[in-house]
Amino acid sequence: MKSLKLALMFLMVVLAFPRIGACAPCYGTAMPQKDKFFSGFQAHRVLDKKLKNDQGSMRSTQGLYLLSWGVSDRFCLDGKIGVGGLRQQPQNSEQIAYKAWFSGGYGFRMQLLRRDLTKIVWGFQHISTHPRARQVDGAKHKAIMDDWQVSFLASRCFSRFVPYAGLRLGRMDYIHWVEQLGHRVRSDMARSLSGILGTDFKVSDKSWINLEVQAPNGTAASISYNFKL
């Protein structure tokens, strides 16, 4: 219960100061035990993320390989690597579409409570997407999408299904260069808090499918096939 109190205090601090805290998938509440590994393949799509000061919005599609390591029975490290594309829609001009290139991320999760068939987990997730540069009206445009979030999830096991729900607080930055001139635009921090709904569906004793959606502030969806190594 001490760890639960500490995590709740941490969540309250993050909610009070949202600039320290987007749309990265939260992985659900399935975590590897100490010195064990989970792996998987994930498709993740950010359907809409508003930028601050009327700078427009972003969309992204990513394909990622996942790997999680159980540091202890209650704490794990998460990593991912793959490819990702980006579309940025300015407020008063045409959309800029960047073709997919490198995408990767990392994070961690801590199990706060496990009682009977119920789990409570909080975590941190980060994704950085580096699509290919492109030419627009004779000028070279380059972009990076940086995505951070903290999440708080609760799940309940029902045979093959493990549905979960929770909250996430996040920020997504659009870093944009035109030739050598670059600037960073943050997402709208007034839209930083969203709800999360997801479920794990057990395929076998060693594999499962995860489905997850986030809304309304930064609409995103992901699906992954996961397995124990």
KERO-748198 format. One line per 5 residues: number of its first residue (from 1); their letters; for each residue x negated, y negated, z of N, C-alpha, C, CB. Coordinates in pm, 1 decimal, m for minus. Each point is the difference from the previous one (the first is absolute). Glycine has a CB too. Layout:
! KERO-748198
NUM = A = X Y Z X Y Z X Y Z X Y Z; ...
END
This chain:
! KERO-748198
1 = MKSLK = m82.1 121.1 0.0 82.1 m121.1 0.0 m86.1 m127.0 0.0 179.3 126.9 121.5; m302.6 m114.6 m69.0 m88.5 m116.1 m0.4 m30.9 m43.0 m142.2 m98.8 73.6 217.7; 70.8 24.8 m306.1 m29.8 m34.2 m138.9 120.7 m62.4 m69.2 m166.2 186.3 m7.3; 287.0 m143.1 42.3 121.0 m58.8 m57.0 12.6 m145.1 41.4 111.8 223.7 1.8; m136.5 m255.0 124.9 7.3 m138.0 47.7 m102.1 m88.3 m70.5 80.2 82.9 221.6
6 = LALMF = m202.2 m30.3 m239.0 m104.4 m77.5 m66.8 37.4 m28.8 m145.0 m171.2 103.2 151.0; 226.0 m3.2 m218.6 38.7 m18.7 m139.6 115.1 m98.8 m14.4 m76.6 232.0 m47.3; 173.1 m225.9 139.4 110.1 m95.7 m3.1 m50.9 m142.4 22.0 155.8 178.1 84.1; m252.6 m194.4 4.5 m60.1 m130.9 22.3 m70.1 m47.4 m127.4 m29.5 52.4 245.8; m41.1 40.3 m312.2 m68.2 m33.5 m124.1 99.3 m44.7 m106.4 m180.2 164.0 56.3
11 = LMVVL = 291.1 m90.8 m70.1 101.0 m34.0 m98.7 59.9 m136.8 27.9 49.2 242.3 m30.4; m27.0 m274.4 158.2 55.1 m130.6 35.5 m96.2 m112.4 m39.0 126.8 106.3 189.5; m255.9 m82.7 m171.2 m99.8 m100.7 m37.6 1.1 m21.7 m150.0 m141.6 63.7 196.4; 147.6 45.5 m274.1 1.1 m10.6 m145.3 123.8 m74.1 m49.0 m130.4 212.7 m14.3; 244.8 m181.5 75.1 124.2 m68.4 m38.4 m5.5 m148.6 34.5 126.1 213.9 34.8
16 = AFPRI = m194.8 m247.9 74.3 m10.4 m139.1 40.3 m96.2 m78.0 m87.8 52.9 68.9 231.5; m154.6 2.2 m288.2 m100.6 m65.6 m82.7 m12.6 74.7 m132.6 m124.5 m80.6 205.9; 221.8 63.8 m296.3 6.0 81.6 m120.4 m115.1 m19.6 m95.8 240.1 m7.6 25.2; m318.6 m96.4 m13.5 m109.6 m19.7 m93.5 m109.8 101.9 19.7 53.7 m240.6 m5.8; m57.1 309.5 119.1 m101.6 102.9 15.5 43.5 129.2 m67.0 m72.9 m104.8 214.5
21 = GACAP = 198.7 120.7 m239.6 48.0 119.8 m54.6 4.3 m1.7 m153.9 128.5 28.9 209.7; 231.3 282.4 m624.5 19.4 m30.3 m131.9 68.6 119.1 m47.0 m194.5 m153.3 m28.1; 151.3 219.5 m39.9 83.4 101.0 m60.5 m70.0 134.9 m4.3 110.3 m177.2 m134.5; m224.1 193.4 194.1 m73.2 126.8 m3.7 83.4 111.4 61.8 m218.1 m124.2 11.6; 216.9 244.9 m70.3 73.4 111.5 59.9 m49.7 31.9 140.5 37.9 91.8 m228.5
26 = CYGTA = 51.7 m42.9 313.0 m32.7 22.8 141.5 m34.3 145.1 31.9 149.7 m188.3 54.3; m141.2 277.9 m152.9 m36.4 140.9 16.0 100.2 83.3 79.7 m232.8 m74.5 m13.6; 324.5 15.9 85.6 87.7 76.8 86.4 m67.3 34.2 131.3 111.9 91.9 m200.8; m57.2 7.1 272.4 m51.2 32.9 133.5 m75.0 132.9 4.8 188.9 m129.1 93.6; m207.3 195.6 m208.2 m77.8 124.9 m3.3 m148.2 m33.2 6.9 179.6 116.2 m135.5
31 = MPQKD = m247.9 m67.7 238.8 m141.0 m30.2 21.1 m79.6 128.2 22.9 62.3 m223.7 96.1; m185.0 231.3 m150.6 m82.3 119.7 23.1 m48.6 7.3 144.1 m71.5 m5.9 m239.4; 56.3 125.4 290.0 m56.3 18.1 132.4 m150.5 m24.6 m3.1 181.2 165.5 56.1; m242.5 m162.7 59.7 m142.7 m30.5 11.7 m83.4 87.1 m94.0 36.8 m67.8 238.5; m124.7 0.0 m316.0 m92.7 63.9 m93.9 69.5 73.5 m114.6 m157.2 23.0 188.8
36 = KFFSG = 286.1 m52.0 m211.9 72.6 56.0 m113.5 22.0 m110.3 m104.6 114.5 172.1 150.5; m81.0 m128.5 m274.1 18.2 m94.3 m109.9 133.3 22.8 m70.0 m248.0 m10.8 m30.2; 312.5 m100.8 m8.8 112.8 1.5 m91.7 m46.0 m65.9 m128.9 171.3 m6.8 189.4; m119.1 53.0 m301.7 m30.7 m61.1 m128.5 129.0 m14.3 m79.6 m233.9 98.2 1.1; 226.0 m165.7 m116.2 120.3 m15.8 m80.1 m18.4 m94.4 m116.4 130.1 46.3 201.8
41 = FQAHR = m22.9 m60.5 m280.5 2.2 m88.8 m115.9 125.1 m87.0 10.6 m127.1 168.2 m145.8; 109.5 m297.1 121.3 108.4 m95.6 25.8 21.0 m94.1 m117.5 m50.3 13.4 243.5; 177.5 m39.7 m274.6 38.1 m106.4 m92.9 68.4 m108.8 82.3 26.2 162.4 m197.8; m73.1 m284.3 183.9 48.8 m111.1 81.7 32.8 m116.9 m91.5 m137.7 75.3 199.3; 255.4 m134.6 m178.2 40.8 m113.7 m82.6 50.7 m114.0 86.3 57.2 156.0 m186.4
46 = VLDKK = m119.6 m272.0 170.8 48.4 m123.7 62.5 92.8 m66.1 m100.7 m212.2 m30.6 142.5; 340.1 23.2 m110.0 100.0 m49.6 m94.3 9.9 m151.6 0.7 125.1 211.2 31.0; m154.9 m272.0 83.6 7.0 m145.9 7.5 m63.4 m47.8 130.0 210.3 m1.2 m140.1; m302.8 m92.8 128.9 m59.7 m64.0 116.5 m15.0 m148.5 m28.3 m122.1 212.5 63.6; 193.4 m295.6 14.1 m0.1 m144.1 m20.8 m127.8 m63.3 54.5 250.4 0.0 11.5
51 = LKNDQ = m305.5 m95.1 m89.1 m115.5 m76.7 43.5 45.1 m131.4 61.7 m140.7 105.9 m179.0; 55.3 m163.2 261.1 38.1 m122.0 71.3 m0.4 m121.0 m93.6 m94.6 96.5 211.9; 161.3 m202.3 m165.8 1.6 m130.6 m68.0 42.8 10.3 m146.9 m180.9 m74.4 155.2; 282.6 155.2 m181.9 55.7 10.7 m134.9 m104.9 39.0 m104.6 169.1 m170.6 65.3; m262.5 259.1 m26.8 m103.8 45.7 m92.6 43.9 123.0 m78.8 m171.9 m92.3 154.9
56 = GSMRS = 297.3 129.8 m143.0 51.2 112.4 m77.0 1.6 129.3 79.2 m83.3 m110.9 m203.3; 61.9 222.4 135.1 8.0 131.3 64.3 m96.3 97.7 m66.7 240.6 m42.8 61.1; m257.4 161.3 1.8 m87.8 104.0 m52.4 71.6 133.4 m5.8 m197.3 m121.7 90.9; 150.0 207.0 m182.7 39.6 139.2 m6.7 m124.8 84.8 m20.8 228.4 m61.2 m92.5; m223.5 184.6 137.0 m116.2 86.9 m15.8 43.4 146.0 m6.8 m142.8 m167.0 122.1
61 = TQGLY = 71.7 246.3 m201.9 19.6 144.4 m5.4 m134.7 66.9 22.3 197.7 m22.7 m158.3; m202.1 121.7 248.6 m126.5 64.0 35.9 14.9 151.7 4.1 m64.6 m203.6 131.5; m40.9 271.8 m169.8 m10.2 144.3 15.2 m121.7 29.9 85.3 112.6 41.4 m223.3; m95.1 31.6 335.0 m105.0 10.5 100.3 m19.4 143.0 50.2 50.7 m233.8 66.1; m175.5 267.9 m38.6 m33.0 123.3 69.5 m14.7 m32.1 148.0 m115.4 96.9 m205.2
66 = LLSWG = 177.2 m17.0 292.5 5.4 m27.7 143.3 m84.8 100.6 77.8 230.3 m97.6 m27.8; m291.2 49.0 137.1 m72.3 88.3 90.1 9.5 m56.1 141.3 m157.8 72.2 m185.2; 201.6 10.7 279.9 12.0 m40.2 140.3 m79.9 95.7 86.8 228.5 m98.9 m42.1; m298.1 44.6 141.2 m83.7 79.6 90.6 45.4 m21.8 143.4 m195.4 m15.2 m159.1; 218.0 123.0 229.9 40.1 m9.7 139.0 m119.9 m21.7 91.0 195.1 146.3 m49.4
71 = VSDRF = m211.2 m268.5 98.0 m107.4 m30.4 93.9 29.2 67.8 133.8 m45.2 m221.3 m115.5; 172.6 218.6 153.5 48.5 72.4 117.2 140.6 47.7 m32.9 m142.5 m137.8 163.2; 207.6 203.6 m69.1 136.5 47.8 m25.8 100.7 m114.7 m8.8 m57.8 212.1 118.2; 18.0 m331.5 m75.5 91.9 m113.9 0.1 m46.8 m117.3 m85.8 67.3 70.1 226.0; m183.7 m55.3 m291.3 m54.0 m112.3 m77.0 m63.8 52.9 m127.5 m39.6 m133.6 211.1
76 = CLDGK = 71.7 70.5 m325.6 m58.4 42.8 m126.8 m41.3 m119.2 m84.9 139.8 206.3 7.9; m235.3 m182.4 m96.2 m44.0 m98.2 m99.0 55.8 39.6 m135.4 m211.4 m49.9 130.6; 260.1 m49.9 m207.6 59.7 23.7 m130.7 m79.8 m73.0 m107.2 227.3 27.8 105.4; m252.0 39.0 m218.3 m66.6 m62.4 m113.1 69.6 35.0 m129.4 m215.1 6.8 123.5; 195.9 m90.3 m225.7 61.0 26.1 m130.6 m84.7 m64.2 m109.2 230.6 10.4 104.1
81 = IGVGG = m229.2 50.2 m222.5 m72.9 m53.7 m113.7 73.4 39.3 m127.1 m220.3 11.6 125.0; 217.8 m100.5 m226.1 69.7 28.8 m123.7 m2.7 m117.1 m94.5 143.9 156.5 122.4; m33.3 m176.2 m193.4 11.3 m109.3 m96.8 126.6 m80.2 29.7 m124.4 134.9 m176.1; 122.0 m261.9 136.4 116.6 m84.6 21.7 3.3 m116.6 m96.2 m1.1 65.9 238.1; 121.7 m102.6 m281.3 19.9 m115.4 m86.5 73.3 m110.0 74.8 4.1 149.5 m200.9
86 = LRQQP = 4.8 m265.9 139.4 59.1 m116.2 66.2 72.2 m87.4 m101.9 m180.3 5.7 175.8; 296.7 m54.2 m137.1 72.6 m100.1 m78.3 29.8 m119.6 90.2 102.6 179.1 m150.2; m139.6 m296.7 105.0 25.5 m120.4 77.9 88.8 m92.9 m80.4 m220.7 22.5 119.5; 332.5 m63.7 m56.9 97.5 m87.4 m65.0 m8.0 m139.4 61.4 151.7 197.1 m48.4; m220.4 m292.4 m17.0 m1.4 m137.2 52.1 140.3 m59.5 m2.0 m236.6 m28.8 m79.8
91 = QNSEQ = 253.4 m79.3 153.7 132.0 m60.0 14.6 54.3 m54.6 m131.6 m59.5 m55.9 234.1; m25.2 m9.6 m312.5 49.3 m69.6 m118.1 m78.2 33.3 m126.6 74.1 m181.0 150.2; m126.6 303.2 m159.5 m71.8 39.4 m121.0 13.9 150.2 m20.3 m163.5 m190.8 28.6; 103.1 240.9 m136.5 17.1 139.5 m35.3 m75.5 93.2 95.2 29.4 m70.4 m237.3; 20.3 191.5 249.3 m61.5 102.1 83.4 m137.6 39.7 m53.6 228.4 83.1 62.3
96 = IAYKA = m321.2 m56.5 29.2 m131.8 49.9 m35.8 m7.1 146.6 43.1 m107.2 m232.1 23.8; 83.9 321.1 m120.0 m6.2 142.9 28.6 m144.7 47.7 m11.3 236.9 32.4 m85.1; m289.2 24.9 193.0 m136.0 52.4 3.1 5.7 152.8 m5.6 m81.5 m201.3 133.2; 3.6 261.4 m223.6 m0.8 145.4 m13.6 m69.5 66.0 119.2 0.4 m25.1 m249.9; 40.5 148.4 277.2 m45.8 71.5 119.2 m150.6 26.5 m3.8 225.9 105.4 18.0
101 = WFSGG = m285.3 m119.7 100.5 m139.5 35.5 21.1 m13.6 45.2 144.7 m82.8 m165.4 m177.1; m23.2 134.0 245.1 m26.6 55.9 132.7 98.7 m49.7 106.4 m240.2 15.6 m64.2; 280.2 78.2 151.9 79.4 m33.5 117.7 m42.9 92.0 114.1 196.6 m78.5 m143.1; m205.7 26.8 262.3 m39.5 82.0 114.5 46.7 m62.3 129.8 m197.8 81.5 m127.0; 195.6 m3.9 233.4 45.8 m53.2 127.5 m42.9 86.8 116.2 192.7 m101.0 m116.5
106 = YGFRM = m160.3 53.7 234.5 m34.7 70.6 123.1 98.2 m41.2 108.9 m245.3 11.1 m65.8; 239.4 59.5 177.8 85.6 m34.6 112.7 m15.3 101.2 111.6 161.3 m109.8 m155.4; m76.4 97.6 253.9 0.9 94.9 111.1 140.4 8.1 56.8 m242.0 m49.3 53.3; 268.7 157.6 18.8 127.2 16.0 69.9 m24.7 59.4 138.2 121.7 30.1 m219.6; m37.6 m70.4 314.0 m6.9 53.6 135.8 138.0 50.4 41.5 m189.6 m158.1 58.3
111 = QLLRR = 193.0 278.9 m8.2 125.0 57.5 50.5 21.1 m48.9 142.7 m23.7 205.8 m148.5; 131.0 m279.6 168.5 29.1 m57.8 130.9 82.3 93.6 86.9 m9.6 m225.1 m103.1; 95.9 302.0 36.8 90.9 85.8 76.1 36.3 122.2 m82.9 91.4 m199.5 124.2; m93.4 316.8 m60.9 52.1 121.0 m60.9 76.2 76.0 106.4 m189.8 10.9 m167.9; 320.8 m5.5 150.1 87.2 63.7 98.5 102.5 83.9 m73.6 m33.0 m189.2 164.8
116 = DLTKI = 25.3 319.9 m145.6 86.7 92.9 m72.3 m19.1 m19.2 m151.0 168.4 m2.0 190.9; m65.8 m43.6 m260.9 m7.3 m16.3 m145.3 m14.8 m145.7 m43.0 137.9 204.6 m21.1; m168.0 m293.2 115.4 m10.6 m143.3 m26.5 m144.8 m46.7 7.2 230.4 m32.1 91.8; m268.9 m55.3 m186.3 m132.6 m59.8 m0.3 11.0 m151.2 m16.8 m97.9 212.0 m95.0; 5.1 m284.5 157.3 m14.5 m143.8 m21.2 m146.1 m26.2 m36.0 189.9 m56.2 163.7
121 = VWGFQ = m210.4 m13.3 m275.8 m134.8 m22.8 m51.9 m13.8 m145.6 m41.9 m16.7 240.2 m77.5; m97.5 m301.3 108.4 m29.3 m131.4 m58.1 m131.6 8.6 m74.6 126.1 m119.6 184.2; m142.6 29.4 m282.9 m120.7 8.0 m80.9 m31.7 m129.5 m71.0 44.6 239.1 m29.1; m157.8 m236.1 m38.4 m47.4 m111.0 m82.8 m34.4 57.2 m136.7 m90.0 m129.9 201.6; 130.3 58.6 m308.6 m30.1 43.2 m136.1 m49.3 m117.7 m85.0 173.7 181.6 20.6
126 = HISTH = m266.6 m152.6 m111.2 m51.8 m102.5 m91.8 m20.6 62.4 m137.7 m113.3 m123.7 191.0; 151.5 51.1 m295.7 m25.9 39.8 m138.6 m57.2 m119.7 m74.5 187.4 171.8 4.7; m290.9 m149.5 m84.1 m55.9 m102.4 m87.7 3.7 52.8 m142.8 m149.6 m91.0 185.1; 213.7 16.1 m274.8 15.2 41.0 m139.3 m76.1 m95.2 m90.1 224.6 100.2 50.1; m309.8 m43.5 m136.3 m86.4 m78.9 m88.8 30.2 38.8 m145.0 m182.4 m16.0 178.7
131 = PRARQ = 284.8 m42.5 m240.0 33.4 35.8 m138.4 m102.0 m59.2 m98.5 244.4 10.1 63.4; m232.4 31.6 m187.9 m88.8 m52.0 m103.6 28.1 m147.9 m26.3 m12.4 228.8 m103.3; m92.3 m304.1 72.1 16.5 m139.2 m41.4 64.2 m4.0 m139.0 m201.2 m70.7 139.0; 260.4 m43.4 m171.8 61.8 m13.8 m132.4 m12.4 m142.8 m50.1 160.3 184.6 54.4; m141.8 m200.6 m184.4 m5.4 m130.9 m63.4 140.8 m57.4 m12.8 m208.5 66.4 m125.5
136 = VDGAK = 224.5 m191.0 168.4 127.3 m71.8 m13.0 m30.3 m136.9 m58.5 105.0 124.4 196.9; m54.3 m151.2 m317.2 m23.3 m128.1 m68.2 m148.9 m33.0 m9.3 222.4 m79.8 82.5; m303.9 180.6 m112.5 m142.2 m22.3 m19.3 m82.8 m7.1 125.8 63.9 m115.5 m200.0; m1.6 130.4 317.4 m72.9 m7.1 127.1 5.0 136.0 69.6 54.4 m246.7 22.5; m162.9 282.8 46.4 m8.3 125.8 71.9 69.5 m11.6 134.5 m215.2 53.7 m116.0
141 = HKAIM = 312.5 32.6 140.9 70.9 3.4 127.1 m36.7 129.0 73.2 190.9 m139.3 m94.7; m224.6 126.0 221.3 m33.7 113.8 84.1 80.2 m9.4 128.7 m232.7 14.6 m99.2; 272.2 100.2 156.0 84.4 m3.1 120.3 m33.6 115.1 93.2 182.0 m109.7 m131.3; m156.8 87.2 259.7 m6.9 103.2 103.4 123.9 m14.6 87.1 m256.0 2.9 m1.6; 314.8 108.9 39.6 110.5 m1.1 95.1 m48.0 62.2 130.7 172.2 14.2 m187.1
146 = DDWQV = m166.7 m90.0 294.1 m36.0 49.1 133.1 125.9 11.8 84.2 m229.5 m105.7 m15.6; 246.9 221.6 78.4 125.6 34.4 66.2 m31.0 55.6 139.2 112.6 47.5 m223.8; m65.5 m117.5 328.4 m19.9 45.6 138.4 135.2 17.5 68.5 m223.8 m117.9 11.0; 230.4 211.0 81.8 120.2 9.1 81.2 m24.5 81.7 126.1 138.1 m20.9 m206.7; m54.1 m4.5 307.3 9.3 86.8 116.7 141.4 57.5 m0.1 m173.3 m135.5 134.7
151 = SFLAS = 186.4 257.7 m86.1 129.8 67.4 m5.1 29.2 69.9 131.8 m25.2 31.2 m247.3; 153.0 m12.5 273.0 48.5 63.8 122.5 114.7 90.3 m41.2 m69.4 m196.3 150.1; 52.7 330.1 m135.7 96.3 97.3 m52.1 45.6 97.0 107.6 m106.0 m20.1 m223.8; 230.3 65.2 212.1 54.7 105.1 86.0 64.4 105.5 m88.8 39.0 m163.4 191.5; m65.0 291.5 m163.6 53.9 108.3 m82.5 69.2 104.7 86.0 m180.8 m39.6 m168.6
156 = RCFSR = 264.3 121.2 102.3 70.2 110.1 65.3 0.0 118.5 m96.0 146.7 m159.3 136.4; m186.6 275.1 m88.7 m9.7 118.7 m85.6 134.3 73.1 m6.5 m244.4 22.2 58.6; 291.6 5.3 m181.1 120.1 79.9 m23.2 m36.2 110.3 m99.1 155.2 m198.7 45.6; m204.0 310.9 4.6 m38.2 112.4 m84.3 m100.2 m45.3 m106.2 224.5 108.0 40.0; m187.6 m103.0 m168.5 m92.8 m36.5 m106.7 m16.8 m150.6 m16.8 63.3 209.9 m112.7
161 = FVPYA = 29.9 m290.1 166.0 m5.3 m144.7 m16.5 m50.6 m67.0 127.7 189.0 12.3 m165.6; m274.4 m113.7 146.1 m46.1 m82.8 112.4 21.7 m146.8 m39.4 m174.9 175.5 74.6; 297.3 m227.2 m57.8 24.9 m139.8 m33.3 m63.2 m92.8 102.5 213.0 66.2 m111.9; m250.7 m185.7 66.3 m56.9 m99.8 91.0 44.2 m139.4 m41.7 m198.7 148.5 44.1; 192.0 m238.8 50.5 36.9 m139.4 m22.5 m89.9 m86.8 85.9 240.6 61.2 m53.5
166 = GLRLG = m252.9 m187.9 14.9 m83.6 m89.2 79.6 m11.8 m136.6 m61.4 m124.5 195.1 79.4; 22.2 m266.2 m36.8 m27.4 m136.0 m45.5 m144.2 m9.8 m46.1 172.7 m93.1 158.0; m195.9 4.1 m251.0 m136.2 m32.5 m37.7 m11.4 m151.3 m14.1 m29.3 223.3 m117.6; m89.2 m273.0 151.3 m30.2 m141.6 m11.3 m121.4 m12.6 m89.3 97.0 m53.3 229.2; m85.2 m21.1 m338.7 m110.2 1.3 m95.3 m21.3 m129.0 m75.1 42.5 235.9 m21.5
171 = RMDYI = m155.7 m235.1 m47.4 m40.4 m114.0 m81.7 m65.5 53.9 m126.4 m31.7 m149.3 204.6; 62.8 89.3 m317.9 m59.5 40.0 m127.2 m55.3 m123.9 m69.2 159.3 196.5 m21.3; m288.6 m195.4 m7.7 m65.8 m113.8 m63.5 m22.6 26.1 m148.3 m110.6 m56.4 217.3; 124.3 m49.9 m297.5 m30.1 2.9 m142.7 m122.9 m87.2 m21.2 245.1 37.4 m65.8; m358.0 26.9 32.1 m124.1 m73.1 m25.1 m18.0 m8.2 m150.7 m105.8 77.5 219.7
176 = HWVEQ = 99.5 m199.1 m272.8 9.3 m21.8 m144.0 m114.7 m88.8 m48.4 250.4 25.5 12.3; m319.4 20.3 m117.6 m103.3 m79.3 m64.3 41.0 m32.0 m143.6 m176.2 105.9 146.6; 151.5 m230.1 m188.2 6.3 m38.4 m140.6 m141.9 m40.7 m36.8 247.3 m76.8 10.1; m312.7 158.9 m94.7 m144.4 m13.4 m23.6 m72.3 11.5 134.2 38.1 m148.1 m204.9; m109.5 46.6 249.7 m75.1 7.8 125.0 71.5 m64.9 118.1 m205.3 0.7 m136.0
181 = LGHRV = 321.4 m60.2 111.9 72.7 m71.1 104.7 102.4 93.7 64.6 m32.4 m219.8 m122.1; 17.0 245.5 253.3 89.2 91.8 68.3 68.9 m61.6 120.4 m144.5 182.3 m77.8; 258.8 m126.9 114.9 69.9 m44.3 120.2 84.2 115.4 54.0 4.7 m240.0 m83.7; 25.6 235.1 210.9 78.7 102.0 68.9 137.4 m57.0 36.0 m211.2 107.3 91.5; 316.0 m34.3 m128.3 136.7 m38.7 35.4 56.6 107.6 90.7 33.0 m127.1 m218.2
186 = RSDMA = 12.3 89.9 336.1 57.9 96.2 93.3 147.6 23.8 m29.7 m165.0 m72.2 173.6; 213.5 185.2 m128.5 143.7 24.3 m9.2 72.6 m91.5 98.2 m39.3 241.1 m69.5; 169.9 m252.0 48.9 83.6 m85.7 84.9 10.5 62.7 139.2 131.9 m82.6 m202.0; m197.7 20.5 301.1 m2.1 58.8 133.5 135.6 m6.3 69.5 m238.9 m63.1 15.1; 330.5 m18.6 m67.0 136.6 m0.1 53.0 74.4 127.1 m40.9 2.2 m251.5 m8.2
191 = RSLSG = m60.6 328.5 m86.7 59.3 125.6 m47.6 m92.0 117.2 31.2 120.1 m124.0 m183.0; m185.3 120.7 296.7 m103.1 99.7 31.2 53.8 125.3 70.1 m159.3 m188.4 16.3; 280.0 182.9 38.3 54.3 111.9 76.2 103.9 76.1 m82.4 m41.7 m125.9 214.0; 25.3 257.4 m222.9 94.4 83.0 m74.8 29.5 130.1 73.7 m84.2 m100.0 m213.3; 193.8 161.7 174.6 34.9 130.2 53.5 m57.3 112.0 m85.9 208.0 m98.1 96.5
196 = ILGTD = m222.1 215.2 m38.3 m54.3 116.5 m67.8 95.0 117.6 20.8 m237.8 m84.0 31.3; 268.0 156.3 m138.6 74.4 124.8 7.4 m75.8 104.8 m80.7 222.3 m122.3 27.9; m235.7 240.8 27.4 m71.3 104.2 m72.2 34.1 136.8 53.5 m183.1 m159.5 m46.0; 130.5 260.7 m20.4 17.4 136.8 47.4 m111.0 87.8 m54.8 248.7 m32.4 14.0; m287.1 131.7 63.5 m83.2 109.3 m47.6 92.7 118.2 m27.6 m205.4 m80.9 131.9
201 = FKVSD = 181.8 149.9 m242.9 74.5 121.0 m32.5 m98.5 115.1 m8.4 178.2 m130.8 m124.9; m162.6 229.2 211.4 m91.6 113.8 8.2 17.6 91.7 m119.7 4.5 m13.6 249.7; m112.3 32.0 m326.5 m0.6 91.2 m114.3 m42.6 139.5 43.5 m50.8 m191.6 m154.1; m52.3 196.6 238.9 m49.2 125.9 54.9 m62.2 m30.5 135.7 m41.4 99.4 m232.3; m18.3 0.7 294.1 m63.0 m22.4 129.8 m119.7 m94.2 m9.6 76.0 226.5 69.6
206 = KSWIN = m130.6 m243.4 m191.0 m119.2 m82.0 m15.2 17.8 m118.2 m94.9 m130.1 203.0 47.0; 251.5 m228.8 m93.1 19.5 m110.1 m94.0 136.1 m65.9 19.5 m149.9 115.8 m163.1; 159.8 m242.5 124.5 124.3 m75.1 13.1 m0.8 m117.8 m96.5 20.6 68.9 241.8; 98.3 m118.9 m271.1 18.4 m118.2 m84.0 43.9 m114.8 89.4 60.5 140.8 m203.4; m119.9 m256.9 181.4 37.7 m119.6 74.6 65.7 m101.0 m93.3 m188.8 38.6 162.5
211 = LEVQA = 302.5 m92.8 m120.7 70.0 m107.2 m71.4 15.4 m117.7 94.6 124.2 165.5 m147.8; m148.6 m286.9 96.4 8.5 m117.3 87.9 41.8 m123.3 m79.5 m177.0 97.9 149.9; 261.6 m181.3 m87.0 38.8 m129.1 m58.3 m15.6 m107.9 106.1 162.4 111.6 m160.5; m192.7 m233.9 113.1 m12.2 m114.9 88.7 81.1 m115.0 m58.2 m230.4 74.2 77.6; 296.8 m150.2 6.4 80.8 m114.3 m42.2 39.3 m78.9 125.7 88.4 125.6 m206.6
216 = PNGTA = m46.0 m250.8 195.0 18.8 m74.3 m124.4 m118.1 m89.4 m35.9 241.9 6.1 45.5; m331.2 m36.3 47.6 m106.8 m97.1 m24.6 m125.3 68.4 m52.7 92.8 m145.7 180.7; m91.9 170.6 m310.6 m105.6 77.3 m61.2 54.2 138.0 m29.6 m179.3 m131.1 120.1; 261.0 141.0 m225.6 65.2 125.9 m32.9 m100.0 96.3 m62.9 218.7 m119.9 m31.6; m227.4 242.7 85.1 m96.6 97.4 m50.1 54.2 140.3 20.5 m191.0 m156.5 49.8
221 = ASISY = 137.2 250.7 m127.7 38.1 140.4 12.0 m120.1 86.9 m31.1 238.2 m52.7 m62.8; m245.0 168.8 127.1 m110.5 92.3 m25.7 48.6 143.8 11.4 m165.1 m169.1 86.5; 93.8 257.3 m157.8 23.4 144.1 11.4 m135.7 68.5 m2.7 229.3 m15.0 m112.7; m246.4 115.9 196.0 m127.1 70.8 3.9 22.0 148.8 26.3 m113.6 m209.0 81.0; 20.6 288.3 m132.5 m5.5 142.2 30.4 m120.9 21.3 87.6 114.3 66.5 m217.2
226 = NFKL = m93.8 m7.7 335.2 m103.7 9.9 101.1 m22.5 146.1 41.1 59.3 m231.0 81.2; m180.4 261.5 m37.2 m29.9 136.3 41.3 m112.5 0.5 103.2 74.5 85.8 m224.8; m76.5 20.7 304.0 m104.3 17.4 100.6 m121.0 68.0 m64.1 173.5 15.1 184.9; m292.3 m63.4 m153.7 m122.3 61.5 m51.8 m49.3 108.4 94.2 m59.9 m214.1 m115.0
END
